[in-house]
Amino acid sequence: MLESAPPAKNAISVDYTLRRFNANVRFTHFGRVTLIDWLDTEDVYLAKVTTDVSLSYDLTDHVTLVAGAANLFDVYPTLQDTETESGGNFDAVQMGFSGRLVFARLNFRL
């Protein structure tokens, strides 16, 4: 089967707010992907699950501080053979290839 994206991408998210605090957790499942490379062999990307988390606090009615991580557990796509895969080690067919991203931001509302 020749695919350029997962046949299924499923997400579940849990969001909890208590007064000025908020917590969010999201799990995203990326289905298995099979690509046919230029040598007519299959390159298989296994199904993966990523986890995103964020915590926020409303400093005022108009300012919120947020901290979190995307891809918390540093999940990577299946490593491919660069001799046959033209897209490099990680073709961009799943959740990206840069691993964990930790962030903090300040949100302003009018």
Contacts in CASP RR format, 6 or more apart in sequence:
PFRMAT RR
TARGET T0000
AUTHOR 0000-0000-0000
METHOD contacts of the structure
MODEL  1
MLESAPPAKNAISVDYTLRRFNANVRFTHFGRVTLIDWLDTEDVYLAKVT
TDVSLSYDLTDHVTLVAGAANLFDVYPTLQDTETESGGNFDAVQMGFSGR
LVFARLNFRL
1 34 0 8 1.000
2 34 0 8 1.000
2 35 0 8 1.000
2 36 0 8 1.000
3 33 0 8 1.000
3 34 0 8 1.000
3 35 0 8 1.000
3 93 0 8 1.000
4 33 0 8 1.000
4 35 0 8 1.000
4 93 0 8 1.000
5 33 0 8 1.000
5 93 0 8 1.000
6 30 0 8 1.000
6 31 0 8 1.000
6 32 0 8 1.000
6 33 0 8 1.000
6 47 0 8 1.000
6 93 0 8 1.000
6 94 0 8 1.000
7 31 0 8 1.000
7 32 0 8 1.000
7 33 0 8 1.000
8 29 0 8 1.000
8 31 0 8 1.000
9 28 0 8 1.000
9 29 0 8 1.000
9 30 0 8 1.000
9 31 0 8 1.000
10 28 0 8 1.000
10 29 0 8 1.000
11 26 0 8 1.000
11 27 0 8 1.000
11 28 0 8 1.000
11 29 0 8 1.000
12 26 0 8 1.000
12 27 0 8 1.000
13 24 0 8 1.000
13 25 0 8 1.000
13 26 0 8 1.000
13 27 0 8 1.000
14 24 0 8 1.000
14 25 0 8 1.000
14 26 0 8 1.000
15 22 0 8 1.000
15 23 0 8 1.000
15 24 0 8 1.000
16 22 0 8 1.000
16 23 0 8 1.000
16 24 0 8 1.000
17 23 0 8 1.000
20 57 0 8 1.000
20 58 0 8 1.000
20 59 0 8 1.000
21 55 0 8 1.000
21 56 0 8 1.000
21 57 0 8 1.000
22 54 0 8 1.000
22 55 0 8 1.000
22 56 0 8 1.000
22 57 0 8 1.000
22 58 0 8 1.000
23 53 0 8 1.000
23 54 0 8 1.000
23 55 0 8 1.000
23 56 0 8 1.000
24 52 0 8 1.000
24 53 0 8 1.000
24 54 0 8 1.000
24 55 0 8 1.000
24 56 0 8 1.000
25 51 0 8 1.000
25 52 0 8 1.000
25 53 0 8 1.000
26 51 0 8 1.000
26 52 0 8 1.000
26 53 0 8 1.000
27 49 0 8 1.000
27 50 0 8 1.000
27 51 0 8 1.000
28 49 0 8 1.000
28 50 0 8 1.000
28 51 0 8 1.000
28 52 0 8 1.000
28 95 0 8 1.000
29 47 0 8 1.000
29 48 0 8 1.000
29 49 0 8 1.000
30 47 0 8 1.000
30 48 0 8 1.000
30 49 0 8 1.000
30 50 0 8 1.000
30 94 0 8 1.000
30 95 0 8 1.000
31 47 0 8 1.000
31 48 0 8 1.000
31 94 0 8 1.000
32 44 0 8 1.000
32 45 0 8 1.000
32 46 0 8 1.000
32 47 0 8 1.000
33 44 0 8 1.000
33 45 0 8 1.000
33 93 0 8 1.000
33 94 0 8 1.000
34 42 0 8 1.000
34 43 0 8 1.000
34 44 0 8 1.000
34 45 0 8 1.000
35 42 0 8 1.000
35 43 0 8 1.000
35 44 0 8 1.000
35 45 0 8 1.000
35 85 0 8 1.000
35 91 0 8 1.000
35 93 0 8 1.000
36 42 0 8 1.000
36 43 0 8 1.000
37 43 0 8 1.000
37 84 0 8 1.000
37 85 0 8 1.000
37 86 0 8 1.000
38 84 0 8 1.000
38 86 0 8 1.000
39 84 0 8 1.000
41 84 0 8 1.000
43 80 0 8 1.000
43 81 0 8 1.000
43 84 0 8 1.000
43 85 0 8 1.000
43 91 0 8 1.000
44 78 0 8 1.000
45 77 0 8 1.000
45 78 0 8 1.000
45 80 0 8 1.000
45 91 0 8 1.000
45 93 0 8 1.000
45 94 0 8 1.000
46 78 0 8 1.000
48 75 0 8 1.000
48 77 0 8 1.000
48 78 0 8 1.000
48 94 0 8 1.000
48 95 0 8 1.000
49 75 0 8 1.000
50 70 0 8 1.000
50 71 0 8 1.000
50 72 0 8 1.000
50 73 0 8 1.000
50 75 0 8 1.000
50 95 0 8 1.000
51 71 0 8 1.000
51 72 0 8 1.000
51 73 0 8 1.000
51 75 0 8 1.000
52 68 0 8 1.000
52 69 0 8 1.000
52 70 0 8 1.000
52 71 0 8 1.000
52 72 0 8 1.000
53 68 0 8 1.000
53 69 0 8 1.000
53 72 0 8 1.000
54 66 0 8 1.000
54 67 0 8 1.000
54 68 0 8 1.000
54 69 0 8 1.000
55 66 0 8 1.000
55 67 0 8 1.000
55 68 0 8 1.000
56 64 0 8 1.000
56 65 0 8 1.000
56 66 0 8 1.000
56 67 0 8 1.000
56 107 0 8 1.000
57 64 0 8 1.000
57 65 0 8 1.000
58 64 0 8 1.000
59 65 0 8 1.000
61 109 0 8 1.000
62 108 0 8 1.000
62 109 0 8 1.000
62 110 0 8 1.000
63 106 0 8 1.000
63 107 0 8 1.000
63 108 0 8 1.000
63 109 0 8 1.000
64 106 0 8 1.000
64 107 0 8 1.000
64 109 0 8 1.000
65 104 0 8 1.000
65 105 0 8 1.000
65 106 0 8 1.000
65 107 0 8 1.000
66 103 0 8 1.000
66 104 0 8 1.000
66 105 0 8 1.000
66 106 0 8 1.000
66 107 0 8 1.000
67 103 0 8 1.000
67 104 0 8 1.000
68 102 0 8 1.000
68 103 0 8 1.000
68 104 0 8 1.000
69 100 0 8 1.000
69 101 0 8 1.000
69 102 0 8 1.000
69 103 0 8 1.000
70 100 0 8 1.000
70 101 0 8 1.000
70 103 0 8 1.000
71 95 0 8 1.000
71 99 0 8 1.000
71 100 0 8 1.000
71 101 0 8 1.000
72 100 0 8 1.000
73 100 0 8 1.000
74 99 0 8 1.000
74 100 0 8 1.000
75 95 0 8 1.000
75 99 0 8 1.000
76 90 0 8 1.000
76 97 0 8 1.000
76 99 0 8 1.000
77 90 0 8 1.000
77 91 0 8 1.000
77 93 0 8 1.000
77 94 0 8 1.000
77 95 0 8 1.000
77 96 0 8 1.000
77 97 0 8 1.000
79 89 0 8 1.000
79 90 0 8 1.000
80 87 0 8 1.000
80 88 0 8 1.000
80 89 0 8 1.000
80 90 0 8 1.000
80 91 0 8 1.000
82 88 0 8 1.000
82 89 0 8 1.000
85 91 0 8 1.000
89 97 0 8 1.000
90 96 0 8 1.000
90 97 0 8 1.000
END
